[in-house]
């Protein structure tokens, strides 16, 4: 699988939580974030789109 790198800004407390959970799961922080992002991305976009459509009255 090809991968790419993105840069995101997160609050320090979130970064500390990522590090803590990465140690617990024995995953690299980037791998943990990748799994979470892949799992939640479609769910988030679907809900976000639904909210926008409601605001537009459609």
N, C-alpha and C positions, 0 to 999 in steps of 0.2 A: 504494500500500500504506500502510495506517495504521500508525503506530509509536507506541510508548509508552516511557517511561523507567523503569528500575529502578535501584536503588542496591545495590551489592555491595561488600564489603570484601575487598581483596586485599593480600597482603604487598607491600611496596615493591619488592622484587626482581622480582615478577611485573609490576607496573606499568611498571617500567623496561624489561622485556622486551617488553611490549606496545608501548610507545613506539618501541623499536628496530625491531620488526617492522613497525609501522605505517609508519615512514619508508621501510623497504626496499620495502614493497608499495605505497607511495604512497596508502595509505588512511588515513582518520581512525581513531584508536584505537577509537572507539565502533563504527565500521563493521566493523573487523577482528574485534572481540569478538563482534559480532552474527553474523557469518558463522560463526565458530568455534562459538558457542553453538548456532546452528540446526543445524549439521552434527552435533554430538556429543550433543545432548540426548537423542534417542531411544535411541541406543546406550548411554548412561550409565544411563538409567532401566531399560532392559531388563536390563542386567547387575546393577544394584543390586537389582532385583526378584527376579532369579534367586538372588542370594546370600541374600536374606531368606527366600525359600521353602525353600532348603536348610537354613537355621538352624532354621526351624519344622518341618522334617522332612516337608515336603509335596512 
